[in-house]
Amino acid sequence: MTSRRSTVFALVSAAALVGAACTSAPHMKTDFDLKADLSKARTFAVDDGRLFSKSVSPDKSRQEIASQFKDAVTRQLAAKGLTPSTDHPDVLVTFIAGADNPTQVESLGAAGTHFVADGHFKSAWNSWWIFKHPEGTFLIDVVDPSTKALLYRAYAEADVEGAGGKALLEKSVAKAFEEFPPKV
């Protein structure tokens, strides 16, 4: 049961992290090549990308997440007027996404500090708070397929606690392409 619960948690976290979906707004950054006129791009292709997570199984879960991500990117670029093409696309979109569940350890303060626990004061000598919070990061690159030059990049990171899966992934990818193509 623990293995199944871990796999489900990892799948939800990874799906959310791919879009950097979270309970608070993701920290989104974009950058682009000032010399590239992306408004002239008419066609695109999305590659399979790469997913990194210590807790997502390498089989179906990763394929599902990658497919959801590719679909979200395709919808966003199509909404911008670009057409998917595998035959000499104007731009190639790739992504890297990862999830982790880092452990954070905090001291409760100087020796002799007191705090209330279960309605009683207790000494904080050698007391620590240890907690985990899922966090995710994604990077979307739009490159020139012939030169491999980076034309546009969206980077997001966020806590993915209580993430909403596919809907939040879609929302986050939409945010990544909000200013695409950039106005030079």
N, C-alpha and C positions, 0 to 999 in steps of 0.2 A: 504494500500500500504506500509506503514511504517513497519507493522508487517511482510509482505512478504519480504521486503528488508532486514529487520533484520535477518530473518530466512536464507535467501540466504547468507548474509554476514557471519553469524555464521557457516553455513555449510562449506563454503569455508575456513574460518579461522580455523575451527576445523580440516578439512581434512589436511590442511597445517601444523597445529601444531602437528598432530599425527606423521607426518614425520619430524617435525621441519623444514619444508620447508620455505624458506624465500628469500628475495631479496639479502641478504648477507649470507655468509656461516653460518650454524648453529654451535653453540658451542657444539661439540660432545665430550663426555668422555666415555671411556669403562673401565671396570675392570673385573677381573676374579679370580677364585680360583686357586692358583698356584699348588695345589695338584690334581686338576681334569684334566684328560686327555680327553678333548672334541673331540679329533681326533678319538676316538673309538666309538663315538655316530653314529648310523646308522639310527635311526628313531626319529621322533619328533611329537608332537601335539601342537597346538596353542589354548589356551582357549579364551573365549570371551572378556577378558580384561575389563577395566573400562575407561569410558570417563567422564571428568568433564568439564562443560562449563556452564556459567550462561545464555548463549544465544542460545544454541542448544536445539531444542525440544527433549524430551525424547523418541520420537517414531521413525519414519522412518529415520530421519537424523542421529541419533546415531547408528542405526543398519547399515546404509549405510557406515558410516565412519569405524565402527568396522570391517565390512566385507572387505572393501578396505585394511585396515591395516592387517588383517589376511591373505588376498591374497598376499600382498606384502612380508610379512614374509615367507609365504610358498614358494613363488618363489625364495627368496634369499637362504633359507636353501636347497631347491631342487637343486639349482645351485651349492651348496657346496657338493652335493652328498648325502644328507640326504633324507629319504623317509617319507612322512606323514603317521602316524599310530595312530589309536585310541586305539589299543590293546597293552598295555604295551610299550609305547614309551620310548626310552632311555633318552630323555630330554623333558621337558614341557616348552613352551614359553608363557609368559603372558605379558601384557602391561598395563600401566596407562598413560593416556594422558589428557591434559587439555588446555583450552584456556581462555584468559581473555582480556579485552580491558581496561587496567588501564588508569586512568587519571593522567597526569603529570602536575604539576603546577610549573612554574618558575617565579621568580621575575625578573623584567627588570633592577634591579640594585639599587644603592643608590638614595636617593631623589635628585631631581634636574637634573638627567641624561636626556639627550634629544636623541630622535631617529626620523628617518624620517618615516612618515606614509602618504600615499596618496600625496607625494610630499611636505609635510609641516613638519616642526619641531614641535614636541609636547613634553610636559613634561611627564616624566615617573613616576610622583608621583602616588603612589598606582596602578601602572600598572603591570599586570601579563600576562603571556602567559599560556594558558590552552590548552592542546591537548591530544588526545588519540592515542595510537598505539597498534594494536593487537599483542600479544605475546603468544607463545605456548611452551609447555614442554611435552616431552614424556620420558618414562622409559620403557625399554624392559628388562625383566628378563628371563634368561634361568636357569631352576632349575631341580634338580634330582627329578623325580616324586615320588620315594619311600621315600626319606628322607626329601624332601622339601628344601634341601640345595641349596643355591644360587651358581651357577657355573659361570655365565657370566652376565654382566649388561652393557647396553648401555643407556646413558642419554644425551638428547639433549634439548637445549633451544634456542629460536630465536624469533626475530621480524618476524611476518608473514604478514607484509604489502605487498599487491600486490601478494599474494601467488598464485601459479599456480595449486592448487588442486591436483588431483590424480597423475600427472606426478612428481610433486615435492615430494609428499608423497613417491612414489616409489624410487626416488633418495635418499631421506633421510634414508629410511629403508636400502637401499643398503649400504649406508655409515656406518650405525650402525653395519652391519655384514661384513664389509670390511676385518677385521682382525680375522674373525671367521672361524674355531676354532683357538684360540690363540696358538701361539707357546710357549711352556714352556721351 
